[in-house]
Each structure stands twice: as structure tokens, then as C-alpha cells.
């Protein structure tokens, strides 16, 4: 976890008054502090997004509550029916925890390929999901195609909602609420996660495709989940393409051709790294790569 002095240095860089940091001794204490601070407070774990506030010309919060070392938030629990991922689990730790679980190959690839090794050692899964202004988050589409649920806590209680619903609400969540767990069901499936960065090292992807499929004995698709990230401001599922794959053998070339017919539903977003049209145009190729990776998993 980044130190309080690092936050104060970032505050100085943005010419704000130095932010305060409270190191919560327990989750309950952290939730109490967030409730007391209200809109003036925010949670702090890996800090990889907060530390770059100055680059984005964004002010820091007045108060931060450090939760990145709380045991309840740093564990990955693997059960027979689901896995539970604490919100402060780092990308590197998540990739390592899932390494021997083939059904989560896509999520492991998302966590293990995001950004660069230094960021992966610090950035947390909860921060990846909760940062609504970060369109290129790798773990969001990977979890969307796994039907993940999110647990949100406050000092008044806990609530569990689907990740898709959370993405709709995250920018409007009331102050004092904190993502605490991600719950992912276990099932017989093949998964993959592919991304297109413009450079090989430490680059954010211009487009992401995550895929989860269940196949029958004849290799026909029984269930499909496909999620697209970094193309639009927020990751989302691709229901039309999912429906077109059902009942057919999973064929990478055919899936790419079908995807090419359906890309008109994506508006794309312009950015310094790539224009909107380019992000959309590469989706069929990423679908092909994802299908190939899934069949090999």
C-alpha cells in the first residue's frame, strides 16, 4: 500500500491542501471512517489511479481511508461453487491464485497482462472495477463474461448486485460505500481474454474482448458470454454476438465474420491512443483470437 506521504506529495503536485490518510485497523473501522467523511472521503488501497490525479488535472479527496492491508479484503477464497475475491487483492496476486483453475484462464490472463509488472503488484481488483473514468480496465470485461456479482458495504450493511448493474451505478454510489468482494460462480466453461495494445510493454489496450463459452460433446456452443472493453467509455456484454454463436460449433473464423456483421452497435470512443473507428474495426480480429484461445484452454 502506498504511504500517506505519497498522497501528500501528489496533493502538492496538484496544488491542493495535503490530503489526510487514516489507516483503518479493521473493515468496520474503515467503513465508519468513510461514513463520517462522506463526500470528502475516499478509500485508498493500491493507489495507482489516485497517484496520477495530477496528470489528469483532478483534485484529490480531502480524506483517504487506507484499506489495502485488511485481511478480509486481501484474500482469494476458492470454493466448490464460487470463488470470492477480496477487493484489495492485487492483479498479480489474483493471476497467481487462479493459475491452476482452467475455467478462469480468461480472468487470470486479464489480471496477469494488465499494465506492467510494477502496476500489477499494486493495483487492486476493487479499484479496477470502481474507477468509472478508466475505460481500459482489463478485469472488467473478464468478470462481465463470468457473471460476477459485487458486494458493496457501508457501516449500515452490505448489498450484493451483479457487476453489470454495478457498472451502471458506480459513478452515482452514495459516499461511504465500498466494494468489498467479487463473487464469481464456478461452472464448466472455456474462457479467454485478448487485448490490443499499441505497444508491447505497459500500454493500455485500445480494445479488449473477453469470452466465456460452454460446449457440448460435439463442440457446439451451449452458452456464451462475450464482453468488450476499452472501445466505449464502459465495458459491456455483446448479446447479439452471443446469441449468434449458440447451437453452432465454436469456429474462430466464423465467429470473426459474424462479429464483423455486428460491430455497428458500437460507437467507439476517441482518445489520444486511438480513434473511435479503429477501436471498433479491430473487434472481429480480437473475437477470432479469443475463440482460438478458448478452444486451446
N, C-alpha and C positions, 0 to 999 in steps of 0.2 A: 504494500500500500504506500502511496506517495505521502511524504511527510507534510505537516502543516506549513513548514517554511516554504515548500514548493508552491503551495497555494498562495502564500503571501507574495512570493516572487511573481507569480502570474498576475496577482492583483496589481502589483506595482507596474507591471508591463502594460496593463490596461488603464492605468492611472485612476483606479478606483481606490477607495479606502480598503486597507487589508482585510481580507475575509478571516473570520474566526473558524476554528475547527474543533469539534467535540468528538473525542474518540469514545464511542459507545462501548461500555463493558458488556452489554447484552443486547439482544434484539429488542427486548421490551424497552430498555432504556433508550435505544436508538429511535424507536417509534414514538416514545414520549417526547423526545427532543424535537423530532420532525413535526410533531403535532404542536408543540409550543412555538416553534419558529414560524410555522405557517408558510406563507408565500415567500418569506425572506430566507427560508432554509432549503437545503437540498442534500440528498445522500451523496456520499463520496466513497468509491471503492477503488477501482483501478486508476481512475483519473485521466485516462488517455484522451478523452474528449474535452474535459474541463481544462486541462493544461494548455490546450490550443485555443482557448477562448479569445486570446488577444489577436491571433491570426484571423479569426472570423469577426473581429471587432464587436464581440459580445461581452457585456458586463458579467462579472462573477456574482454569485449569490452572496448575501451578507454573511450567512452562516452555513457551515457544512457539518454533516454528521458522518463520521468515518465508520463504515460498517464492513469494510473489506476483509477483516480478520475474524469475524464472528463465525464460530464453528457451525452454527445452523445454516449459514449461507455459503459455506465453502465445501460442502460435501456433495458427492455424487452417489446416490443410493440406487443400486441395481436390483430390482425385484423381479418376480416372475411375470407379472402383468404389466409393469411400467417401470420406467426409470424416473428418478426425481433429481433435478439438478438445482443446487443452490444458486441463487442469483449472483453471488460473488465468486463463483468458480471461474477461473481464467480460461481463455481459449486453449492454451497449451495443456492445462490440466484436464479439460474436457476431452480433447483429442486423445490424450493418453488413456483416460478412463474408458473410452469407447473402442479402443484399438482391437479388442478381441470379440467384438459384437458385430458380425457381418450385416445385420439388419440396420445398423446405424452407420454404415460406411459413408453415406452422404453427409450426415451431421459431423462425423469425425473429420471428413475432408474439409468441410466448411470452417470448422474451428481450427484445423491444422494448417490451412493455407491462407487465412486472412492476414492482411497487412504484412508484417515481418516478425521474425522471432522475438525481438525485444517488445513489440506491442502485444504479441500473443501471450507473453509471460505476465503482462499486467492487465490487459483489457478483460473485462468480465462479461459473462453472458447476459446478465441483467442489464448492464449498461448498453450492450449491443441492441437489446430489444427496446429499451426505454427511450433511446435518443431519437426523437421523431425527425430531427433535421438531417440524419445520416442515412441517405438513400442507399448507399453501397454496402450496408451491413451484410456480411456473408451468412450469419447464423439465422437471420430472419426467414429467408425463403427455405432454408434447410429444415427449420422447425415447422413452417407452414405446411409442408408436404408430409409431415409426420403427425398431423392433427394434434399438435401440442396445446396444452392448457397452461394458463399463467395464474399463479397465486399472487394476489395483491393484499398487503396487510397495512393496517393502521393501528393506533392504540385502541380503536373501537372494535377491532375484529379483523377477520380475514374473508376474502372472496376469491372464488375460482371462476375464471372465464376462459373462453377459447382465445388462442393467440390472434385469430382473425378479428375477433371483437376488440381485443386489447389494442390492436393497431389502429382501429377506428377511434378509440377513446384516449389514447396515451397523451396526446397534446392538451387534453382538457381535464385530466385527472385532478381531483382536488388536492391541495397541498397537504402534506403529512402522510401520503400513501406511498408505499414502497413495494416494488416487485421483490418477492422473497423466494419463489420456487418456480421451476418449469417442470411440468409433468408430461411425459411422453409415453403413450401406450406402446406395448411390445406386441408385434404381430409378425407373421411370416411374410416378408416382403424383400424386394431388392431396391436399393437406394443409390443415388448418385448426386453429386454436386459439381457443377462445372462453372468456370468463371473466365472472363476475358479481360485481363489487364493489358494496358498498352505497353508496359514494361514488365520484365520478369520479376523484379525484386521490389517489394514494399509498395506496390502500386495498388490503388483501389480499382476494382473491376468496373468496366463500363457496362457490363451486362452479366447476369447470373441466371442459370437455370438449375433448379433442384427437382429431382424426380424420385417418386416412390411408386412402385408397382407390385402387385401380387399377380402371380402367373399360375395357370393350371398346368396339368401334366403335358398338354400339347403346346405349351408356351404362349397360350392366349391370355390376354390381359383381363383379369377378373376385377381389379380395382386399380385406379390410377390417381395420383396426386402430382400435379406439376405446379411449381411456383417460380415466379420471375422476380428478380431483384435488380436494383440499380438502374433499370430502364425508366421507371417512373419515380415520383417522389417517395413512394412507399411500395414495398414488396406486396405481391398479391398472387393468388392462385390463377390458373388458366383453365377454367371449367370447360370451355368449348373444345380445347385440345384433349383434355382428359376424356371427355365423352366420345371423341372420335377414335380414341385408342381402344376402347372397351370391346371385348369379344374378338379382337384380332391378335394374331401373333405379334409380339414386340419386334419390330423391324426398324432399325435405326434410320435407314434411308427413307422408308415410307413415313416414319414419324416426322422427319425433317420436311418432307414435301407437304404433309398436312399442316405443319406449323407455318410454313410459308404462305399457305392459303388463309391463315387466321391472324396474321400479325397486324391486320388493320385495326384491331381493337386496342392496340397500344399507342398512346400519344407520344411517348418518349419525353425526355427532359433534356434541355440544352445545358451544357456545362463546359468548363474550361478544358476538360479532358476529352470530351466527345460531344458531337451534336446529337439532337434527338433522333434524326433519321438513322444515324449509324447504329445507335443502341438497338433500335428495332430491327434493323436489317440483319444483325448477326444472330438473332434468336434461333432461326432454323438450324444453323450450324451448331449452336450450343445444345439444342434438343437432340440432334444426332449424336453428339459426343456423350450426352447424358445417358441416352439409351444404350450405347455401346458399353459405357462404364457400368451401368446397372446389370447388363447381361453377364458381365465378367465378375460381378461381385459374388 
